[in-house]
Amino acid sequence: MGLTPSNLPINPAAGPLPDDVALPFRAEASGVMGRLVRMGASADEILTRHNYPEPVTKILGAALALAAMLGAALKTDAKIILQTKTDGPLNLLVVSCESPGKLRGYANFNAVSLAGLETEGGVSEAKLLGDGHLALTIDPGGDQDRHQGIVELKGQTLEEAALAYFRQSIQLPTFIRLAVAKHFVSGGPQGRGWHWRAGGLMVQHLSSEGGAGLPDRDILKGDGTGREDDDDWERTRILASTVEDHELVDPLLAPERLLFRLFHEEGIRAYNATPLTAQCNCSHERLAGILSQFKPDEIAGMVEADGMIRAKCEFCSTGYVFAKEELVVKVGRGSSTHYQE
């Protein structure tokens, strides 16, 4: 739909404003493509399940918004996995987005190292992540091969690392802005109180060949955000850079209205939005299959005082209880003992 002031859903009295969506759009004048992500309940559900310290929660929320933006372009049943592995206090971050818009994620951090940063006077995103790498894996599903791009993380934010990925792995001029914040809700389905919200904006300059090709490496700017010889791209990137963090997470600012506010001079056009949901694919059977791959002595070591084995899904924090007999299924074959997955 074309965005004009007359058809923007900006009246709160008319009903709930759009939320938990990834909205693709195109700037008609420049041909620049982009996606806007707005996450409310979906982000809050994932982030509150883990109850991480706030600095860790904010980075996980930003990763969810980034994965949602990238995942919006996937075909049905495809999946994108974003993972960081570093030497920083937040040493592991894993987020996946499975089409259409099913998100989950978790983080692993060193509480002692995190407390040390707080004592030293500041916990920046770059310090939390430290040095390591960011990997983006696309799984098309079925029998198709996975594709993975890896970039170095060295004192960078998640935004900066993502830009490096597009510059180095795909050679595609890109602008990215991510935002995460708490918002007070007076009522409604989420209940009264503070709830997490996340948002993101990404614009990309496809080639002048209509999007089929990619720009040459030698015409990329040094910062990876544009092309020196392309005024259209530079103009649109500058417009995108005026977005404020609070605009990306404001529940009273409809996504379409924000796009019109930023790019109305470009003749902005939005396309069908992808709904975003917090959804994990864990199950009792799936986790039992994973645990049954351990050796008998390892499974025996998991048994608690009441004779049961307990495990938790890292992504959604759901707990599962197993009897030992569920995990060790012996199939006699001669003198050997095999374990059925």
C-alpha positions as CSV (number, residue, x, y, z in Angstrom):
1,M,0.0,0.0,0.0
2,G,1.2,3.5,-0.6
3,L,1.5,5.6,2.5
4,T,-0.2,8.9,2.6
5,P,-1.5,10.9,5.6
6,S,-5.1,9.9,4.9
7,N,-4.6,6.2,5.3
8,L,-2.2,6.0,8.3
9,P,-3.6,4.1,11.3
10,I,-2.6,6.8,13.8
11,N,-5.7,7.1,15.9
12,P,-5.4,5.1,19.2
13,A,-9.1,5.4,19.8
14,A,-9.7,3.4,16.6
15,G,-8.3,0.2,18.1
16,P,-4.9,-1.4,18.9
17,L,-2.0,-0.1,16.8
18,P,0.1,-2.6,14.8
19,D,2.6,-4.4,16.9
20,D,4.8,-7.4,16.8
21,V,5.4,-7.1,13.0
22,A,8.2,-7.0,10.5
23,L,7.2,-4.5,7.8
24,P,9.0,-4.5,4.4
25,F,9.0,-1.2,2.5
26,R,10.5,0.5,-0.5
27,A,11.5,4.1,-1.0
28,E,10.1,4.8,-4.5
29,A,12.4,7.7,-5.5
30,S,15.6,5.9,-4.6
31,G,14.6,2.3,-5.0
32,V,16.1,1.6,-1.5
33,M,14.5,-1.4,0.2
34,G,14.1,-1.8,3.9
35,R,12.3,-3.5,6.9
36,L,10.9,-2.0,10.0
37,V,10.5,-4.3,13.1
38,R,8.3,-3.5,16.1
39,M,8.2,-6.0,18.9
40,G,6.0,-5.8,22.0
41,A,4.6,-8.9,23.6
42,S,6.8,-11.2,21.5
43,A,10.0,-9.5,22.9
44,D,8.6,-9.3,26.4
45,E,7.7,-12.9,26.6
46,I,11.2,-14.1,25.5
47,L,13.2,-11.6,27.6
48,T,11.2,-12.0,30.8
49,R,11.4,-15.8,30.7
50,H,15.1,-15.6,31.3
51,N,15.3,-12.8,33.8
52,Y,18.8,-11.8,32.8
53,P,20.5,-8.7,34.2
54,E,19.3,-5.6,32.3
55,P,22.5,-5.1,30.2
56,V,22.3,-8.7,28.9
57,T,18.6,-8.5,28.3
58,K,19.0,-5.4,26.2
59,I,21.5,-7.0,23.9
60,L,19.4,-10.2,23.6
61,G,16.4,-7.9,22.7
62,A,18.5,-6.2,20.0
63,A,19.5,-9.6,18.6
64,L,15.8,-10.6,18.4
65,A,15.0,-7.4,16.5
66,L,17.9,-8.0,14.1
67,A,17.0,-11.6,13.5
68,A,13.3,-10.6,12.9
69,M,14.4,-8.1,10.3
70,L,16.6,-10.6,8.5
71,G,14.1,-13.5,8.9
72,A,11.3,-11.5,7.3
73,A,12.8,-12.2,3.9
74,L,12.9,-16.0,4.4
75,K,10.6,-18.4,2.6
76,T,8.3,-20.6,4.6
77,D,10.0,-23.2,6.9
78,A,13.4,-21.5,6.4
79,K,15.4,-20.3,9.4
80,I,18.1,-17.8,10.2
81,I,20.3,-18.3,13.3
82,L,22.3,-15.4,14.8
83,Q,25.1,-16.4,17.2
84,T,27.9,-14.6,18.9
85,K,30.7,-16.4,20.7
86,T,33.2,-14.1,22.5
87,D,35.6,-13.7,25.4
88,G,33.4,-11.0,27.0
89,P,31.1,-11.4,30.0
90,L,28.3,-12.1,27.6
91,N,30.2,-15.0,26.0
92,L,27.3,-16.6,24.0
93,L,24.2,-15.3,22.4
94,V,21.9,-17.4,20.2
95,V,18.7,-16.2,18.4
96,S,16.7,-17.9,15.7
97,C,13.9,-16.7,13.5
98,E,11.9,-19.4,11.7
99,S,9.6,-18.3,8.9
100,P,7.1,-16.9,9.3
101,G,8.3,-14.8,12.2
102,K,8.7,-17.4,15.0
103,L,11.4,-16.2,17.4
104,R,13.4,-17.6,20.3
105,G,16.7,-16.8,21.9
106,Y,19.0,-17.1,24.9
107,A,22.3,-15.9,26.3
108,N,25.1,-17.2,28.5
109,F,27.1,-14.8,30.6
110,N,29.6,-14.7,33.4
111,A,28.0,-13.0,36.4
112,V,31.4,-12.3,38.1
113,S,32.8,-10.6,35.0
114,L,29.7,-8.6,34.5
115,A,29.8,-7.4,38.1
116,G,33.5,-6.5,37.5
117,L,32.4,-4.2,34.6
118,E,29.8,-2.6,36.8
119,T,32.4,-1.9,39.5
120,E,34.7,-0.4,36.9
121,G,32.1,2.2,36.1
122,G,30.2,1.2,33.0
123,V,28.7,-1.7,31.1
124,S,28.8,-0.9,27.4
125,E,27.6,-3.3,24.8
126,A,31.0,-3.5,23.3
127,K,32.6,-4.4,26.6
128,L,29.9,-7.0,27.3
129,L,30.4,-8.7,24.0
130,G,34.2,-8.5,24.0
131,D,36.2,-10.1,21.2
132,G,35.1,-13.1,19.2
133,H,32.8,-13.5,16.2
134,L,29.3,-13.1,14.9
135,A,27.9,-15.9,12.8
136,L,24.7,-15.7,10.7
137,T,23.4,-19.0,9.4
138,I,20.6,-19.4,6.9
139,D,18.9,-22.8,6.8
140,P,16.6,-23.0,3.7
141,G,15.0,-26.1,5.1
142,G,14.5,-29.5,3.4
143,D,17.5,-31.0,1.7
144,Q,19.1,-27.7,0.8
145,D,22.5,-26.7,2.2
146,R,23.0,-24.2,4.9
147,H,24.8,-20.9,4.2
148,Q,26.9,-19.2,6.9
149,G,28.7,-15.9,7.1
150,I,31.1,-15.1,9.9
151,V,32.6,-11.7,10.9
152,E,34.9,-10.7,13.7
153,L,33.6,-9.1,16.8
154,K,36.3,-6.9,18.3
155,G,35.1,-4.2,20.6
156,Q,31.9,-3.7,18.6
157,T,28.2,-3.4,19.1
158,L,25.8,-5.8,17.5
159,E,24.8,-3.1,15.0
160,E,28.4,-2.6,14.0
161,A,29.0,-6.3,13.6
162,A,25.9,-6.7,11.5
163,L,27.1,-3.9,9.2
164,A,30.4,-5.6,8.9
165,Y,28.7,-8.8,7.9
166,F,26.8,-7.1,5.0
167,R,30.0,-5.2,4.0
168,Q,32.3,-8.2,4.0
169,S,30.1,-11.2,3.3
170,I,27.5,-9.8,1.0
171,Q,29.0,-6.5,-0.1
172,L,25.6,-4.8,0.2
173,P,25.4,-1.1,1.5
174,T,23.2,-1.3,4.6
175,F,22.0,0.9,7.4
176,I,20.8,-0.7,10.7
177,R,19.4,0.8,13.9
178,L,18.3,-1.3,16.9
179,A,16.6,-0.2,20.1
180,V,15.4,-1.9,23.3
181,A,13.6,-0.4,26.2
182,K,11.1,-1.0,29.0
183,H,7.6,0.6,28.6
184,F,5.0,1.0,31.4
185,V,1.7,-0.6,30.6
186,S,-1.4,0.4,32.6
187,G,-3.4,-2.6,31.6
188,G,-4.4,-5.0,28.8
189,P,-3.3,-8.5,28.0
190,Q,0.2,-8.0,29.3
191,G,-1.0,-6.7,32.6
192,R,0.0,-3.5,34.5
193,G,3.7,-2.9,34.9
194,W,6.9,-2.5,33.0
195,H,7.4,-4.6,29.8
196,W,10.2,-5.0,27.3
197,R,9.9,-3.7,23.8
198,A,12.3,-3.9,20.9
199,G,12.5,-2.4,17.4
200,G,14.8,-2.1,14.4
201,L,15.1,-0.3,11.1
202,M,17.2,-1.6,8.2
203,V,17.6,-0.1,4.7
204,Q,19.7,-1.7,1.9
205,H,20.8,-0.4,-1.4
206,L,20.3,-3.0,-4.1
207,S,22.2,-2.5,-7.3
208,S,21.1,-0.3,-10.2
209,E,20.4,-3.5,-12.1
210,G,17.0,-3.7,-10.4
211,G,18.2,-5.6,-7.3
212,A,19.5,-8.7,-9.1
213,G,23.2,-7.9,-8.7
214,L,25.4,-6.6,-5.9
215,P,27.5,-3.5,-6.0
216,D,31.2,-3.8,-6.7
217,R,33.5,-4.0,-3.7
218,D,35.5,-0.9,-4.8
219,I,32.6,1.4,-4.8
220,L,31.6,0.6,-1.2
221,K,32.3,3.3,1.3
222,G,34.9,2.6,3.9
223,D,32.3,2.5,6.7
224,G,30.1,0.1,4.7
225,T,27.0,2.2,4.9
226,G,26.8,3.5,1.3
227,R,28.2,4.1,-2.1
228,E,30.3,7.2,-2.9
229,D,28.8,7.6,-6.3
230,D,25.1,7.1,-5.4
231,D,23.3,10.2,-4.3
232,D,20.0,8.4,-4.0
233,W,21.3,5.8,-1.5
234,E,23.2,8.5,0.5
235,R,20.1,10.6,0.7
236,T,17.9,7.8,1.9
237,R,20.6,6.6,4.4
238,I,20.7,10.0,5.9
239,L,17.0,10.1,6.3
240,A,17.1,6.7,8.0
241,S,19.8,7.8,10.3
242,T,17.4,10.5,11.8
243,V,15.3,7.8,13.5
244,E,15.4,8.0,17.2
245,D,15.5,5.0,19.5
246,H,12.3,5.9,21.2
247,E,10.5,6.0,17.8
248,L,11.4,2.4,17.2
249,V,9.8,1.2,20.4
250,D,6.9,3.7,20.8
251,P,3.7,1.6,21.0
252,L,1.6,4.7,20.1
253,L,3.6,5.3,16.9
254,A,2.3,3.0,14.2
255,P,5.0,1.5,12.0
256,E,3.4,3.0,8.9
257,R,3.4,6.4,10.4
258,L,7.0,6.1,11.4
259,L,8.0,5.2,7.8
260,F,6.0,8.1,6.5
261,R,7.7,10.5,9.0
262,L,11.1,9.3,7.9
263,F,10.7,8.9,4.2
264,H,7.7,10.8,3.0
265,E,9.9,12.7,0.5
266,E,10.8,9.4,-1.1
267,G,7.3,8.2,-1.8
268,I,7.4,5.3,0.6
269,R,5.5,2.1,-0.1
270,A,4.9,-0.7,2.5
271,Y,4.2,-4.3,1.7
272,N,2.6,-7.2,3.6
273,A,3.8,-7.4,7.2
274,T,5.1,-10.6,8.8
275,P,3.6,-11.2,12.3
276,L,6.2,-11.9,15.0
277,T,5.7,-14.4,17.8
278,A,7.7,-15.9,20.6
279,Q,7.6,-19.6,19.8
280,C,10.0,-22.4,20.8
281,N,10.0,-25.8,19.1
282,C,11.1,-27.7,22.2
283,S,9.1,-30.7,23.5
284,H,9.4,-33.6,25.9
285,E,10.1,-36.0,23.1
286,R,12.6,-33.8,21.4
287,L,14.6,-33.2,24.6
288,A,14.4,-36.9,25.5
289,G,15.9,-37.7,22.1
290,I,18.9,-35.3,22.8
291,L,19.5,-36.7,26.3
292,S,19.3,-40.3,25.2
293,Q,22.5,-39.7,23.2
294,F,24.5,-39.5,26.4
295,K,26.4,-42.6,27.7
296,P,24.8,-44.7,30.4
297,D,27.1,-43.4,33.1
298,E,26.5,-39.8,32.1
299,I,22.7,-40.4,32.3
300,A,23.2,-42.0,35.7
301,G,25.0,-38.9,36.8
302,M,22.0,-36.7,35.9
303,V,19.6,-38.7,38.3
304,E,18.5,-36.6,41.2
305,A,17.6,-37.7,44.7
306,D,14.0,-38.6,43.8
307,G,15.2,-40.8,40.9
308,M,14.1,-38.4,38.2
309,I,16.1,-36.4,35.6
310,R,15.4,-32.8,35.1
311,A,16.4,-30.6,32.2
312,K,15.5,-27.1,30.9
313,C,15.2,-25.8,27.4
314,E,17.8,-23.0,27.0
315,F,15.7,-21.1,24.7
316,C,12.4,-20.8,26.6
317,S,13.3,-22.0,30.1
318,T,10.6,-24.7,30.1
319,G,11.5,-27.5,32.5
320,Y,11.1,-31.2,31.7
321,V,11.2,-34.2,33.9
322,F,12.2,-37.7,32.8
323,A,12.4,-41.1,34.2
324,K,15.8,-42.8,33.7
325,E,14.1,-45.5,31.7
326,E,12.9,-43.0,29.1
327,L,16.4,-42.1,28.2
328,V,18.2,-45.4,28.2
329,V,16.5,-47.8,25.9
330,K,18.7,-50.9,25.5
331,V,18.5,-52.9,22.4
332,G,20.5,-56.1,22.7
333,R,22.6,-57.0,19.7
334,G,25.0,-59.8,20.6
335,S,27.5,-58.6,23.2
336,S,27.0,-55.0,22.4
337,T,24.5,-52.5,23.9
338,H,23.0,-49.8,21.6
339,Y,21.1,-46.8,22.7
340,Q,18.0,-45.8,20.7
341,E,17.6,-42.0,20.1
